[in-house]
Amino acid sequence: MSRLAALLIAVCVCAAGCSRSNGDVRDRSAAEPATGEGVARTAGETPAANRPRVVFLGDSLTAGYGLAREQSVPSLIQKRLDEAGYNYEVVNHGVSGDTSAGGVSRLEWALGGDVRVIVLELGANDGLRGVPVESMKANLAAIIEGAKARGVRVLLTGMEAPPSHGPAYTVQFRQAFRDLAREHDVAFVPFYLEGVAGNPELNISDGIHPNAEGAIIVERTIWRALEPLLKQDRTKADTAGSGTR
């Protein structure tokens, strides 16, 4: 990953964190553009409480900073699911400026309902603030363990730290995500913004948050890792159903 891309990520997270640093969130109508002020909401326009859920737990990258609601990655995943015939409800638990510690505090709420998969996108703000890597890793591990204890499959997404904390921190930060995926045996996307970070044509006017086109690329990256988990869930459900006949 280039230094430019890492620097852009640092500025991106800083802008998101400063925009709503106290974690307060407000709901918005579908016609209003999102500004990274994440709120728990179904990505589809017609939520069905009885459907199994795919939950995105993250920061402004999950919330869809600067995008209309339907352009956020969780909403794009909902559209993909509907088109592919998967009967899941996607819930967007993105909060601008959130950290891994914030994710731990929100986990119980995020896992409400029949959650089958959680897409865990946190850590960027930890990197910006120079949070010790071991602390971030422990928080993410707690989220993963909490989800798995409920039988929820986990898709962990990696992030890069800004270069301002030095090369050793950058390397340790990156490795923490890989170690978590290996130690907890969860699905893994090494870099959430792969193919988007550092490209001005794929970011909004500030040059640092993915625009609608960039979000589509991120959605494709996430989908490649998410669909196998949904197929596993479908197979498990089919097996359980056949066993009760």
C-alpha positions as a Markdown table, in Angstrom:
| # | Residue | x | y | z |
|---|---|---|---|---|
| 1 | Met | 0.0 | 0.0 | 0.0 |
| 2 | Ser | 1.4 | 3.5 | -0.9 |
| 3 | Arg | 2.2 | 6.2 | 1.6 |
| 4 | Leu | -0.4 | 8.4 | -0.2 |
| 5 | Ala | -3.2 | 5.9 | 0.3 |
| 6 | Ala | -2.3 | 5.5 | 4.0 |
| 7 | Leu | -2.2 | 9.3 | 4.4 |
| 8 | Leu | -5.6 | 9.7 | 2.8 |
| 9 | Ile | -7.0 | 7.1 | 5.1 |
| 10 | Ala | -5.7 | 9.1 | 8.1 |
| 11 | Val | -7.3 | 12.3 | 6.9 |
| 12 | Cys | -10.5 | 10.4 | 6.1 |
| 13 | Val | -10.9 | 9.0 | 9.5 |
| 14 | Cys | -9.9 | 12.3 | 11.1 |
| 15 | Ala | -12.7 | 14.1 | 9.2 |
| 16 | Ala | -15.2 | 11.5 | 10.1 |
| 17 | Gly | -14.2 | 11.4 | 13.8 |
| 18 | Cys | -14.3 | 15.2 | 14.1 |
| 19 | Ser | -17.7 | 15.4 | 12.4 |
| 20 | Arg | -19.4 | 13.5 | 15.2 |
| 21 | Ser | -16.8 | 12.7 | 17.9 |
| 22 | Asn | -19.4 | 12.2 | 20.7 |
| 23 | Gly | -21.0 | 9.3 | 18.9 |
| 24 | Asp | -24.5 | 10.9 | 18.9 |
| 25 | Val | -26.5 | 9.7 | 15.9 |
| 26 | Arg | -29.6 | 10.8 | 14.1 |
| 27 | Asp | -31.8 | 9.0 | 11.6 |
| 28 | Arg | -32.2 | 10.4 | 8.1 |
| 29 | Ser | -34.7 | 10.1 | 5.4 |
| 30 | Ala | -33.6 | 8.2 | 2.3 |
| 31 | Ala | -33.6 | 11.4 | 0.3 |
| 32 | Glu | -31.0 | 13.0 | 2.5 |
| 33 | Pro | -27.3 | 12.3 | 1.9 |
| 34 | Ala | -25.5 | 10.5 | 4.8 |
| 35 | Thr | -22.7 | 12.3 | 6.5 |
| 36 | Gly | -21.2 | 9.5 | 8.4 |
| 37 | Glu | -23.5 | 9.9 | 11.3 |
| 38 | Gly | -24.2 | 6.2 | 11.5 |
| 39 | Val | -27.5 | 4.8 | 12.9 |
| 40 | Ala | -28.8 | 1.3 | 13.3 |
| 41 | Arg | -31.1 | 0.9 | 10.3 |
| 42 | Thr | -32.1 | -1.7 | 7.8 |
| 43 | Ala | -30.4 | -1.1 | 4.5 |
| 44 | Gly | -33.5 | -2.2 | 2.6 |
| 45 | Glu | -36.6 | 0.0 | 2.2 |
| 46 | Thr | -39.0 | -2.7 | 3.4 |
| 47 | Pro | -37.4 | -4.3 | 6.6 |
| 48 | Ala | -38.9 | -7.6 | 7.7 |
| 49 | Ala | -38.3 | -8.4 | 11.3 |
| 50 | Asn | -38.7 | -12.1 | 10.7 |
| 51 | Arg | -35.8 | -12.3 | 8.2 |
| 52 | Pro | -32.4 | -13.5 | 9.3 |
| 53 | Arg | -29.9 | -10.6 | 9.4 |
| 54 | Val | -26.5 | -9.6 | 8.2 |
| 55 | Val | -25.2 | -6.8 | 10.5 |
| 56 | Phe | -22.5 | -4.3 | 9.5 |
| 57 | Leu | -20.7 | -3.1 | 12.7 |
| 58 | Gly | -18.4 | -0.2 | 11.8 |
| 59 | Asp | -17.5 | 3.5 | 11.6 |
| 60 | Ser | -18.2 | 6.1 | 8.9 |
| 61 | Leu | -17.0 | 3.8 | 6.2 |
| 62 | Thr | -19.9 | 1.5 | 7.1 |
| 63 | Ala | -22.3 | 4.4 | 7.7 |
| 64 | Gly | -21.8 | 5.7 | 4.2 |
| 65 | Tyr | -20.2 | 9.1 | 4.9 |
| 66 | Gly | -21.2 | 11.6 | 2.2 |
| 67 | Leu | -23.5 | 9.2 | 0.3 |
| 68 | Ala | -27.2 | 8.8 | 0.0 |
| 69 | Arg | -28.4 | 5.9 | 2.1 |
| 70 | Glu | -29.0 | 3.7 | -0.9 |
| 71 | Gln | -25.4 | 4.2 | -2.0 |
| 72 | Ser | -23.8 | 2.9 | 1.2 |
| 73 | Val | -22.0 | -0.4 | 1.2 |
| 74 | Pro | -24.6 | -2.2 | 3.4 |
| 75 | Ser | -27.4 | -0.9 | 1.1 |
| 76 | Leu | -25.6 | -2.2 | -1.9 |
| 77 | Ile | -25.2 | -5.5 | -0.2 |
| 78 | Gln | -28.9 | -5.6 | 0.5 |
| 79 | Lys | -29.6 | -5.0 | -3.2 |
| 80 | Arg | -27.2 | -7.7 | -4.2 |
| 81 | Leu | -28.9 | -10.2 | -1.8 |
| 82 | Asp | -32.3 | -9.4 | -3.1 |
| 83 | Glu | -31.2 | -9.8 | -6.7 |
| 84 | Ala | -29.5 | -13.1 | -5.9 |
| 85 | Gly | -32.5 | -14.5 | -4.0 |
| 86 | Tyr | -31.0 | -14.5 | -0.5 |
| 87 | Asn | -33.7 | -13.7 | 2.0 |
| 88 | Tyr | -31.6 | -11.6 | 4.5 |
| 89 | Glu | -32.1 | -8.2 | 6.0 |
| 90 | Val | -29.0 | -6.1 | 6.1 |
| 91 | Val | -28.7 | -3.8 | 9.2 |
| 92 | Asn | -26.3 | -0.8 | 9.1 |
| 93 | His | -24.7 | -0.2 | 12.5 |
| 94 | Gly | -22.2 | 2.3 | 11.3 |
| 95 | Val | -21.3 | 5.2 | 13.7 |
| 96 | Ser | -19.0 | 8.0 | 12.5 |
| 97 | Gly | -15.8 | 8.2 | 14.6 |
| 98 | Asp | -16.3 | 4.9 | 16.4 |
| 99 | Thr | -13.5 | 2.9 | 17.7 |
| 100 | Ser | -13.0 | -0.8 | 18.5 |
| 101 | Ala | -13.9 | 0.0 | 22.1 |
| 102 | Gly | -17.1 | 1.6 | 20.9 |
| 103 | Gly | -17.9 | -1.5 | 19.0 |
| 104 | Val | -17.6 | -3.6 | 22.1 |
| 105 | Ser | -20.1 | -1.4 | 23.9 |
| 106 | Arg | -22.6 | -1.6 | 21.0 |
| 107 | Leu | -22.3 | -5.3 | 20.4 |
| 108 | Glu | -25.3 | -6.5 | 22.4 |
| 109 | Trp | -27.5 | -4.0 | 20.6 |
| 110 | Ala | -26.1 | -4.9 | 17.2 |
| 111 | Leu | -26.7 | -8.6 | 17.7 |
| 112 | Gly | -30.4 | -8.1 | 18.3 |
| 113 | Gly | -32.7 | -10.2 | 16.2 |
| 114 | Asp | -31.8 | -13.3 | 14.2 |
| 115 | Val | -28.3 | -12.3 | 13.2 |
| 116 | Arg | -26.5 | -14.8 | 11.1 |
| 117 | Val | -23.4 | -12.9 | 9.9 |
| 118 | Ile | -21.6 | -9.8 | 11.2 |
| 119 | Val | -19.3 | -7.7 | 9.0 |
| 120 | Leu | -16.8 | -6.2 | 11.4 |
| 121 | Glu | -15.3 | -3.0 | 10.1 |
| 122 | Leu | -13.6 | -1.2 | 12.9 |
| 123 | Gly | -10.1 | -0.1 | 13.9 |
| 124 | Ala | -9.4 | 2.9 | 11.6 |
| 125 | Asn | -10.1 | 5.4 | 14.3 |
| 126 | Asp | -7.9 | 3.4 | 16.7 |
| 127 | Gly | -5.1 | 3.8 | 14.2 |
| 128 | Leu | -5.6 | 7.5 | 13.9 |
| 129 | Arg | -5.5 | 8.0 | 17.6 |
| 130 | Gly | -2.5 | 5.8 | 18.1 |
| 131 | Val | -4.4 | 3.4 | 20.4 |
| 132 | Pro | -2.0 | 0.6 | 21.4 |
| 133 | Val | -2.4 | -2.3 | 18.9 |
| 134 | Glu | -2.9 | -4.8 | 21.7 |
| 135 | Ser | -5.8 | -2.8 | 23.0 |
| 136 | Met | -7.5 | -2.6 | 19.6 |
| 137 | Lys | -6.8 | -6.3 | 19.0 |
| 138 | Ala | -8.3 | -7.2 | 22.4 |
| 139 | Asn | -11.5 | -5.2 | 21.6 |
| 140 | Leu | -11.9 | -6.8 | 18.2 |
| 141 | Ala | -11.3 | -10.2 | 19.7 |
| 142 | Ala | -14.1 | -9.5 | 22.3 |
| 143 | Ile | -16.5 | -8.6 | 19.4 |
| 144 | Ile | -15.5 | -11.7 | 17.5 |
| 145 | Glu | -15.8 | -14.0 | 20.5 |
| 146 | Gly | -19.2 | -12.4 | 21.5 |
| 147 | Ala | -20.6 | -13.0 | 18.0 |
| 148 | Lys | -19.3 | -16.5 | 17.7 |
| 149 | Ala | -20.7 | -17.4 | 21.1 |
| 150 | Arg | -24.1 | -16.7 | 19.7 |
| 151 | Gly | -23.5 | -18.8 | 16.6 |
| 152 | Val | -23.0 | -15.7 | 14.4 |
| 153 | Arg | -20.5 | -16.0 | 11.6 |
| 154 | Val | -17.9 | -13.2 | 11.4 |
| 155 | Leu | -16.4 | -11.4 | 8.4 |
| 156 | Leu | -13.5 | -9.3 | 9.6 |
| 157 | Thr | -12.2 | -6.5 | 7.5 |
| 158 | Gly | -8.7 | -5.0 | 7.8 |
| 159 | Met | -7.5 | -1.4 | 7.8 |
| 160 | Glu | -4.3 | 0.4 | 7.5 |
| 161 | Ala | -2.8 | 2.8 | 10.1 |
| 162 | Pro | -1.7 | 6.3 | 9.2 |
| 163 | Pro | 2.1 | 6.6 | 8.8 |
| 164 | Ser | 2.3 | 9.3 | 11.5 |
| 165 | His | 2.9 | 6.8 | 14.3 |
| 166 | Gly | 5.9 | 5.2 | 12.7 |
| 167 | Pro | 6.6 | 2.1 | 10.6 |
| 168 | Ala | 6.7 | -0.3 | 13.6 |
| 169 | Tyr | 3.1 | 0.7 | 14.6 |
| 170 | Thr | 2.0 | 0.5 | 11.0 |
| 171 | Val | 3.3 | -3.1 | 10.6 |
| 172 | Gln | 1.9 | -4.2 | 14.0 |
| 173 | Phe | -1.5 | -2.6 | 13.2 |
| 174 | Arg | -1.8 | -4.4 | 9.9 |
| 175 | Gln | -0.7 | -7.7 | 11.3 |
| 176 | Ala | -3.2 | -7.5 | 14.2 |
| 177 | Phe | -6.1 | -8.1 | 11.7 |
| 178 | Arg | -4.4 | -11.0 | 10.1 |
| 179 | Asp | -3.6 | -12.6 | 13.4 |
| 180 | Leu | -7.2 | -12.1 | 14.6 |
| 181 | Ala | -8.5 | -13.8 | 11.5 |
| 182 | Arg | -6.2 | -16.7 | 11.9 |
| 183 | Glu | -6.5 | -17.1 | 15.7 |
| 184 | His | -10.3 | -17.0 | 15.6 |
| 185 | Asp | -10.8 | -18.7 | 12.3 |
| 186 | Val | -13.0 | -16.1 | 10.7 |
| 187 | Ala | -13.5 | -14.9 | 7.1 |
| 188 | Phe | -11.2 | -12.0 | 6.3 |
| 189 | Val | -10.8 | -9.1 | 3.9 |
| 190 | Pro | -7.3 | -7.7 | 4.4 |
| 191 | Phe | -8.2 | -4.2 | 3.4 |
| 192 | Tyr | -11.7 | -2.7 | 3.3 |
| 193 | Leu | -10.7 | 0.0 | 0.9 |
| 194 | Glu | -8.8 | -2.1 | -1.5 |
| 195 | Gly | -8.7 | -0.5 | -5.0 |
| 196 | Val | -10.3 | 2.7 | -3.7 |
| 197 | Ala | -8.0 | 4.4 | -1.2 |
| 198 | Gly | -5.8 | 7.0 | -2.8 |
| 199 | Asn | -7.8 | 7.2 | -6.0 |
| 200 | Pro | -9.4 | 10.7 | -6.3 |
| 201 | Glu | -11.8 | 9.4 | -9.0 |
| 202 | Leu | -13.3 | 6.9 | -6.5 |
| 203 | Asn | -13.8 | 9.3 | -3.6 |
| 204 | Ile | -16.2 | 12.2 | -2.8 |
| 205 | Ser | -15.2 | 15.8 | -3.2 |
| 206 | Asp | -13.0 | 15.8 | -0.1 |
| 207 | Gly | -10.9 | 13.2 | -1.9 |
| 208 | Ile | -10.8 | 10.8 | 0.9 |
| 209 | His | -14.2 | 9.1 | 1.4 |
| 210 | Pro | -15.4 | 6.6 | -1.2 |
| 211 | Asn | -18.0 | 8.1 | -3.6 |
| 212 | Ala | -20.8 | 6.1 | -5.2 |
| 213 | Glu | -18.5 | 4.4 | -7.6 |
| 214 | Gly | -15.9 | 3.7 | -4.9 |
| 215 | Ala | -18.6 | 2.2 | -2.7 |
| 216 | Ile | -19.5 | -0.2 | -5.5 |
| 217 | Ile | -15.9 | -1.4 | -5.6 |
| 218 | Val | -15.9 | -1.9 | -1.8 |
| 219 | Glu | -19.2 | -3.8 | -2.1 |
| 220 | Arg | -17.8 | -6.2 | -4.6 |
| 221 | Thr | -14.8 | -6.8 | -2.3 |
| 222 | Ile | -17.1 | -7.5 | 0.7 |
| 223 | Trp | -19.5 | -9.6 | -1.4 |
| 224 | Arg | -16.7 | -12.0 | -2.5 |
| 225 | Ala | -16.0 | -12.8 | 1.1 |
| 226 | Leu | -19.6 | -12.6 | 2.4 |
| 227 | Glu | -21.4 | -14.9 | -0.1 |
| 228 | Pro | -19.6 | -18.1 | 1.0 |
| 229 | Leu | -20.7 | -17.4 | 4.6 |
| 230 | Leu | -24.3 | -17.1 | 3.4 |
| 231 | Lys | -24.0 | -20.3 | 1.5 |
| 232 | Gln | -22.8 | -22.0 | 4.6 |
| 233 | Asp | -25.7 | -20.6 | 6.5 |
| 234 | Arg | -28.1 | -21.8 | 3.9 |
| 235 | Thr | -26.6 | -25.3 | 3.9 |
| 236 | Lys | -26.8 | -25.4 | 7.7 |
| 237 | Ala | -30.5 | -24.3 | 7.6 |
| 238 | Asp | -31.3 | -26.9 | 5.0 |
| 239 | Thr | -29.6 | -29.6 | 7.0 |
| 240 | Ala | -31.4 | -28.7 | 10.2 |
| 241 | Gly | -34.7 | -28.6 | 8.3 |
| 242 | Ser | -34.1 | -32.1 | 6.8 |
| 243 | Gly | -33.3 | -33.5 | 10.2 |
| 244 | Thr | -36.7 | -32.5 | 11.6 |
| 245 | Arg | -38.7 | -34.3 | 8.9 |
